[in-house]
Amino acid sequence: MHVAPRLLATSLVLLPVLLVGCAESATTQTTSAPAPSAGTTGPASTGSPSPSATAAVTTGPSAPATVAVTASPAPRPPGGGAVTTSPAAAPSPVPATRLTMSVDTPGGRIRLVRGGPAQEFTLTLRNGNTRSYARLLLTFQMEAFGPSPGDRPGPDRSVVLEHRDPATGRWSPADLRIANDFRPYHLYEGGSPLDRDAVRTERYRLRATSGGPTGSSPLEVRLLDTDAPAGAGEARERPARISLPHTTRRAS
């Protein structure tokens, strides 16, 4: 029988088949290595974490990377107290101011010559921030002075007071009381208003008549609050006063 030649032929046929099977088995073992499971965390970063935020990175098989950031809390003062802010400083209170009156005239006094020109003087009222006035009245008084030797005064007034109208610029007679007695303040009436912090300027002039006496007597200027009730007190009825020195002499 020809058995050996048949076996040899069969072996030659099966050898290539076995070689192909071994190659496929090796390929299958190489490609079938287990894949990493979902949710596996990658290797930790070797860098130091940020002082103000901490980041965690998670990767999946198909979803994009997700980054979670946690901000650090605001720094607290030493001792663990709460963070506070200083309140704004309160404005300083405005100091209270009162009504004042001042006079301006050459040399600070009135020097007249009998029958000569008049001398002007200016009164300035400066109200404070305390209160306003409904009626303020300027009053003028001079004590009578007797004639010097050689004087022959006539029936006319010895001195004349005039006021300048600020609107027209005209001079007109003003009330001047010549007496040695006192007139109560509540008997006066009239006046003009003066608001808080308002300033008002009044111009006057005084002249001596040709037949009047010579001598000296201060001109008393009083500012009266005629709107104040009777008996309210002198400080309220007379907010301000000035005594202006005055002298009248003969013409040379």
Secondary structure, DSSP 8 states (H G I E B T S, - for coil): --HHHHHHHHHHHHHHHHHHHHHHHHHHHHHT-----TT------SS---SSEEEEEE--SSS--EEEEEE------TTS-------------------EEEEE-GGGSEEEETTS--EEEEEEEE--SS--EEEEEEEEEE------TT----SS-SEEEEEE-TTT--EEE---EE-SS---GGG----EEE-TT-EEEEEEEEEE-TTS--EE--EEEEEEETTS-TTS-HHHH--EEEEE-EEEE---
